[in-house]
Amino acid sequence: MQRVAQRLPSCNTFRFAACTAPRRAKSGTWMEGKLAQDTELVHAGVTPDASSGAILTPLFLSTTFTQESVAKYLAKGYSYSRTNNPTVTALEKKVAALEGGVGAACFGTGMAATTSVIGGVMQAGDHCVITDCSYGGTNRACREYWSRFGMEFTFCDFRDLDVIRKAIRPNTKLIFSETPANPVLTLCDLDEISKIAKEHGAYHVSDATFATPVMLRPLDHGCDMVIQSLTKYYEGHNMMTGGAVISATQELADKMKWVQNVNGNIVNPFCAFIVAQTSKTMALRVRQQSATAMKMATWLEAHPKVTKVVYPGLASFPQKQLADKYHRDGLHGGMLWFDIVGGSPAGTKLMDTIERPWSLCENLGATESIITACAVMTHANMLKEDRLKVGITDGFIRVSCGIEDTDDLIKALDRALAGI
């Protein structure tokens, strides 16, 4: 005997009544209704293989796809893997679902995704207002690459809405935000910036790689597009590189797929297959990484050799109100940074002497905990004066918390601080 929910006539609650009517569903069919994000992380975009019943979307390592006839060209949706591939399509559907977008285009790297947005919506004579603190590669692409083609860029402080408004020009086509910003973790008010963009007929794209859709979905806050470096929390295991642009409208989704095809920078099928699997555990990892980061930041704030700790979960975080508004479920991510007594030389010494389980390298959002010297690694291609202006000193210590035991990470960090 089944229990079937019945709606009470006077309210929105349910009661259960006995019912002998058999359900018409069968194994393999999805139940009706909206699914939670944790379920979507596992199942979105994934369809068991019809011929074998394999639970995972197959890895299609095929360059080309046979056609039944000239008249039925593309009848099955695929012709050449530079344009589309079934494994890549599955990942793109998953990413779009997780980010709340109409469609997604997945690229070989996060920078390929970033440059595809700029090249896709801007042309010679167009202007972009962009945050003055972003991933170093983004900064360089705007200053050194796209500016050669007659595009103009104004870098400004995205914490101040009036500064953004004053930077708008008649030819402004794109507003480019990043939240939390890499590496200083400044936040921006996506709702208000999206309103500014719409008032001036510009697109608003936000790089939310640090946040992940587990913490924040920019498309829910009026953004037209969101950029994710799939290399980071989506993949999360230091194995693959990838990027994605997720669009709020079909028009933009089609444009990004067109740019992807023209440039030939689509993610390869093997990478797409791996990311489709590793992303299933993203929520579990982000929760653990956030808990570790919070415990570590709290410990660092009390350490006598630490002069400053920045983490959105701390009460001392300058934009705590904004962090609590935008970051869901009290999660503030696995990224933090800190300064120590002795300034840049001491920070450099700490990074040079940090013991395992810490790894001194680039990348972030992985299962391994990583410490990064941004001034000479991730942001070395920024102009030094621009880097120092936003607070990235030579000894700037960026931390990406992994999923190791938190006490082991603190113990190793304590040993390094003791040697300074």
Legacy VTK file of the C-alpha trace (Angstrom):
# vtk DataFile Version 3.0
C-alpha trace
ASCII
DATASET POLYDATA
POINTS 420 float
0.000 0.000 0.000
1.429 3.403 -1.004
1.306 6.707 0.818
0.244 9.486 -1.511
0.575 13.170 -0.598
-2.686 15.175 -0.704
-2.844 18.969 -0.493
-5.077 20.349 2.233
-7.569 22.867 0.824
-6.736 25.702 3.219
-2.935 25.708 3.225
0.220 24.563 1.459
1.009 21.654 3.752
0.480 18.001 2.897
-1.021 14.979 4.612
-0.626 11.384 3.586
-3.557 9.110 2.757
-3.600 5.435 1.993
-3.963 4.602 -1.659
-4.000 1.308 -3.455
-3.523 2.789 -6.946
-0.313 1.451 -8.472
2.345 3.932 -9.592
3.015 4.023 -13.311
6.708 4.781 -12.946
9.348 2.146 -13.604
13.011 1.765 -12.752
15.177 4.218 -14.647
12.587 6.991 -14.883
13.077 10.224 -12.943
10.616 11.279 -10.292
8.816 14.532 -10.920
9.786 17.820 -9.321
12.851 19.965 -8.755
15.985 18.250 -7.501
18.393 19.577 -4.875
21.837 20.747 -5.968
23.599 17.799 -4.327
21.508 15.476 -6.500
22.146 17.564 -9.610
25.883 17.420 -8.950
25.741 13.655 -9.334
23.143 13.240 -12.049
22.735 16.420 -14.133
23.654 15.855 -17.771
24.211 12.140 -17.217
22.118 9.562 -19.062
22.901 5.833 -18.767
24.097 4.391 -22.049
21.105 3.035 -23.959
22.937 0.125 -25.556
24.760 -1.215 -22.473
23.082 0.351 -19.472
26.421 1.825 -18.319
25.614 4.292 -15.538
28.211 6.825 -16.724
28.032 8.818 -19.933
30.550 7.078 -22.220
33.862 8.642 -23.160
33.667 9.295 -26.901
37.243 9.479 -28.199
36.214 10.071 -31.765
37.332 12.893 -34.005
34.552 12.520 -36.531
31.059 11.037 -36.734
29.596 9.182 -39.703
26.499 10.551 -41.403
23.668 8.448 -42.812
23.438 10.635 -45.909
24.160 14.137 -47.166
20.520 15.044 -46.669
20.664 13.851 -43.053
23.903 15.614 -42.184
23.941 16.406 -38.440
20.717 14.454 -37.890
22.346 12.888 -34.811
23.818 16.217 -33.683
27.502 15.501 -34.229
29.947 15.765 -37.107
33.363 16.780 -35.751
34.681 16.994 -32.178
35.986 20.529 -32.539
32.349 21.609 -32.734
30.569 19.131 -30.468
31.237 15.790 -28.834
28.726 13.672 -26.875
30.930 13.538 -23.768
31.505 17.287 -23.850
27.794 17.887 -24.394
27.032 15.899 -21.248
29.441 18.043 -19.215
28.041 21.255 -20.685
24.515 20.203 -19.701
25.697 19.411 -16.184
27.493 22.723 -15.743
24.539 24.698 -17.106
22.183 22.940 -14.680
24.460 23.528 -11.688
24.868 27.228 -12.486
21.207 27.810 -13.348
21.954 28.776 -16.948
20.272 28.206 -20.274
23.435 26.723 -21.745
27.159 26.330 -21.210
30.257 26.138 -23.382
33.231 24.232 -21.977
36.764 25.151 -22.997
40.258 23.751 -22.634
41.243 26.198 -19.865
39.748 28.886 -17.691
41.592 31.539 -19.706
40.109 30.160 -22.930
36.692 30.723 -21.362
37.623 34.256 -20.295
39.018 35.333 -23.654
36.013 33.787 -25.413
33.676 36.058 -23.462
35.671 39.174 -24.301
36.149 38.236 -27.953
32.561 37.091 -28.237
30.764 40.212 -27.037
33.283 42.979 -27.774
34.812 44.380 -30.935
37.144 47.216 -31.926
36.025 50.450 -30.309
34.149 48.783 -27.448
34.907 49.471 -23.807
34.966 47.193 -20.762
34.841 48.136 -17.078
36.740 45.437 -15.213
37.747 44.829 -11.614
41.235 46.010 -10.709
41.847 42.742 -8.901
41.318 39.545 -10.820
43.280 36.517 -11.890
46.588 37.736 -13.330
45.973 36.088 -16.683
42.724 38.010 -17.078
44.497 41.272 -16.344
47.224 40.507 -18.881
44.777 39.410 -21.589
42.995 42.752 -21.388
46.101 44.937 -21.163
48.391 43.181 -23.611
46.219 41.157 -25.968
42.733 42.558 -26.565
43.881 46.189 -26.361
45.887 45.555 -29.553
42.594 45.219 -31.421
41.203 48.586 -30.429
39.323 47.500 -27.309
39.468 49.705 -24.220
39.579 48.599 -20.577
39.103 50.550 -17.367
40.336 48.772 -14.229
38.635 49.970 -11.058
37.636 49.051 -7.518
34.462 46.954 -7.751
33.756 47.351 -4.048
32.525 50.887 -4.825
29.422 51.098 -7.014
29.935 54.824 -7.655
33.404 54.106 -9.034
31.876 51.602 -11.461
29.180 54.075 -12.526
31.759 56.796 -13.180
33.819 54.403 -15.312
30.919 53.704 -17.697
31.268 55.232 -21.152
28.874 55.444 -24.123
30.808 52.581 -25.758
30.846 50.335 -22.677
29.812 46.866 -23.791
30.946 44.683 -20.904
31.235 44.871 -17.123
33.578 42.181 -15.801
33.455 41.312 -12.113
35.153 38.607 -10.068
33.860 37.473 -6.688
35.560 36.558 -4.439
38.450 38.235 -6.248
41.684 36.344 -6.801
43.705 36.578 -4.588
42.611 39.346 -2.175
39.053 37.959 -1.699
37.248 41.270 -2.139
33.546 40.858 -2.943
31.192 42.821 -5.142
27.451 43.463 -5.042
26.301 41.421 -8.040
22.661 42.538 -7.845
23.569 46.222 -8.015
26.288 45.818 -10.642
23.845 43.864 -12.822
21.395 46.762 -12.541
24.106 49.207 -13.619
24.923 47.011 -16.613
21.294 46.824 -17.703
20.849 50.597 -17.304
23.665 51.142 -19.807
22.908 48.284 -22.204
26.055 46.363 -21.252
26.587 42.700 -20.428
27.662 41.704 -16.927
29.948 38.678 -16.676
31.267 37.428 -13.350
34.144 35.050 -12.703
32.933 33.011 -9.722
35.677 30.382 -9.713
36.491 30.962 -6.024
32.825 30.722 -5.047
31.656 27.709 -7.066
27.901 27.208 -7.566
27.842 25.532 -4.150
28.328 28.970 -2.548
27.050 31.390 -5.157
25.353 31.413 -8.573
25.856 34.814 -10.255
23.098 34.149 -12.793
20.652 34.227 -9.856
21.736 37.827 -9.286
21.167 39.297 -12.734
24.482 38.438 -14.388
24.356 37.621 -18.087
27.238 35.156 -17.984
29.389 33.424 -15.411
32.926 32.129 -15.902
34.252 29.056 -14.114
37.769 27.708 -14.264
36.861 24.017 -14.247
40.496 23.346 -13.347
39.718 24.461 -9.811
36.830 23.231 -7.646
34.883 21.486 -10.418
37.775 19.153 -11.227
39.323 19.509 -7.807
42.055 16.854 -8.054
44.935 18.576 -9.897
44.491 16.359 -12.963
42.857 18.429 -15.710
42.482 21.978 -16.986
39.204 23.363 -18.237
36.916 26.386 -18.312
33.261 27.164 -18.827
31.025 30.066 -19.755
27.440 29.696 -18.617
24.848 32.007 -20.154
21.514 33.327 -18.950
19.971 33.514 -22.442
19.907 31.245 -25.454
21.287 34.064 -27.599
24.431 34.328 -25.481
24.729 30.541 -25.139
24.665 30.209 -28.940
27.229 33.005 -29.275
29.638 31.293 -26.883
29.278 27.977 -28.722
29.952 29.791 -32.003
33.116 31.395 -30.570
34.174 28.012 -29.221
33.826 26.443 -32.661
35.610 29.285 -34.462
38.563 29.283 -32.066
38.684 25.508 -31.714
39.292 25.747 -27.980
36.659 23.230 -26.884
37.570 21.041 -23.910
38.836 17.598 -24.944
36.496 14.608 -24.335
38.785 12.875 -21.846
38.961 15.977 -19.670
35.186 16.403 -19.969
34.682 12.820 -18.809
36.955 13.284 -15.791
35.399 16.599 -14.735
31.918 15.117 -15.078
32.930 12.550 -12.450
35.006 14.650 -10.047
32.424 17.454 -9.943
29.971 15.031 -8.312
31.789 15.488 -5.001
32.260 19.265 -5.300
29.728 20.115 -2.584
31.325 17.652 -0.153
34.773 19.060 -0.872
33.712 22.712 -0.659
32.027 22.143 2.691
35.126 20.462 4.085
37.448 23.069 2.590
35.291 25.882 3.986
35.316 24.337 7.465
39.102 23.932 7.326
39.590 27.503 6.087
37.411 28.895 8.876
39.283 26.960 11.566
42.641 27.913 10.098
41.741 31.603 9.729
40.542 31.730 13.332
43.782 30.102 14.486
45.908 32.478 12.403
44.130 35.558 13.799
45.294 34.562 17.277
48.895 33.796 16.253
51.432 36.368 17.536
53.426 36.355 14.283
50.398 36.982 12.046
49.547 40.630 11.392
46.522 40.204 9.128
44.161 37.425 8.075
41.533 37.806 5.362
38.725 35.262 5.054
35.055 36.017 4.285
33.883 33.872 7.194
35.679 35.919 9.860
33.838 38.620 11.806
36.799 40.888 10.979
36.281 40.538 7.223
35.682 44.093 5.888
32.733 43.010 3.711
31.202 40.502 6.116
27.654 41.723 5.487
28.071 41.193 1.748
29.623 37.766 2.328
26.662 36.684 4.424
24.224 38.043 1.832
25.682 36.186 -1.141
27.361 33.054 0.220
24.808 30.322 0.816
24.569 28.076 3.879
27.303 29.925 5.745
29.952 28.616 3.349
32.755 31.029 2.505
35.102 28.812 0.539
38.518 27.295 0.940
40.611 30.375 0.100
42.279 32.769 2.534
45.396 34.911 2.767
47.524 36.366 5.534
50.483 38.631 6.335
53.107 37.989 8.983
55.598 39.912 11.107
58.606 40.729 8.965
56.628 41.605 5.838
57.466 40.290 2.399
60.857 38.701 3.249
59.270 36.726 6.098
56.346 35.678 3.909
58.714 34.436 1.241
60.753 32.525 3.840
57.608 30.863 5.198
56.609 29.678 1.743
60.150 28.443 1.080
60.190 26.369 4.279
56.595 25.082 4.538
56.475 21.300 5.053
54.122 18.697 3.681
51.151 18.208 3.625
51.375 21.746 2.179
52.449 22.141 -1.452
54.108 25.304 -2.774
52.675 25.640 -6.265
50.013 27.269 -8.414
46.378 26.180 -8.743
43.675 26.123 -6.088
40.464 24.371 -5.110
42.069 20.933 -5.117
42.049 18.083 -2.623
45.669 18.959 -1.797
46.306 22.077 0.305
48.311 24.622 -1.660
50.255 27.710 -0.631
51.056 30.185 -3.391
53.433 33.108 -3.816
51.083 35.136 -6.025
53.588 37.899 -6.750
55.898 35.514 -8.618
53.352 32.881 -9.683
49.692 33.567 -10.456
49.897 37.377 -10.661
53.461 37.907 -11.855
52.178 39.239 -15.186
50.410 42.196 -13.548
52.202 45.524 -13.573
53.993 45.770 -10.234
52.351 49.084 -9.359
48.897 47.621 -10.085
49.701 44.535 -8.044
50.875 46.553 -5.039
47.889 48.901 -5.344
45.457 46.053 -4.611
47.679 44.636 -1.865
49.572 41.799 -3.552
52.997 42.268 -2.009
56.061 40.159 -2.794
55.416 38.101 0.336
51.646 37.793 -0.109
50.627 34.338 1.175
47.606 32.798 -0.569
46.199 29.606 0.914
43.965 27.038 -0.769
42.682 24.564 1.804
42.379 20.955 0.712
40.637 18.053 2.409
43.476 16.799 4.618
43.122 16.689 8.393
42.846 20.300 9.531
45.033 19.832 12.601
47.847 18.403 10.472
47.704 21.480 8.229
47.777 23.832 11.208
50.653 21.910 12.793
52.776 22.248 9.633
51.925 25.942 9.328
52.774 26.501 12.987
56.175 24.872 12.461
56.850 27.170 9.502
55.840 30.264 11.489
58.097 29.195 14.339
61.068 29.346 11.966
60.454 32.927 10.897
LINES 1 421
420 0 1 2 3 4 5 6 7 8 9 10 11 12 13 14 15 16 17 18 19 20 21 22 23 24 25 26 27 28 29 30 31 32 33 34 35 36 37 38 39 40 41 42 43 44 45 46 47 48 49 50 51 52 53 54 55 56 57 58 59 60 61 62 63 64 65 66 67 68 69 70 71 72 73 74 75 76 77 78 79 80 81 82 83 84 85 86 87 88 89 90 91 92 93 94 95 96 97 98 99 100 101 102 103 104 105 106 107 108 109 110 111 112 113 114 115 116 117 118 119 120 121 122 123 124 125 126 127 128 129 130 131 132 133 134 135 136 137 138 139 140 141 142 143 144 145 146 147 148 149 150 151 152 153 154 155 156 157 158 159 160 161 162 163 164 165 166 167 168 169 170 171 172 173 174 175 176 177 178 179 180 181 182 183 184 185 186 187 188 189 190 191 192 193 194 195 196 197 198 199 200 201 202 203 204 205 206 207 208 209 210 211 212 213 214 215 216 217 218 219 220 221 222 223 224 225 226 227 228 229 230 231 232 233 234 235 236 237 238 239 240 241 242 243 244 245 246 247 248 249 250 251 252 253 254 255 256 257 258 259 260 261 262 263 264 265 266 267 268 269 270 271 272 273 274 275 276 277 278 279 280 281 282 283 284 285 286 287 288 289 290 291 292 293 294 295 296 297 298 299 300 301 302 303 304 305 306 307 308 309 310 311 312 313 314 315 316 317 318 319 320 321 322 323 324 325 326 327 328 329 330 331 332 333 334 335 336 337 338 339 340 341 342 343 344 345 346 347 348 349 350 351 352 353 354 355 356 357 358 359 360 361 362 363 364 365 366 367 368 369 370 371 372 373 374 375 376 377 378 379 380 381 382 383 384 385 386 387 388 389 390 391 392 393 394 395 396 397 398 399 400 401 402 403 404 405 406 407 408 409 410 411 412 413 414 415 416 417 418 419
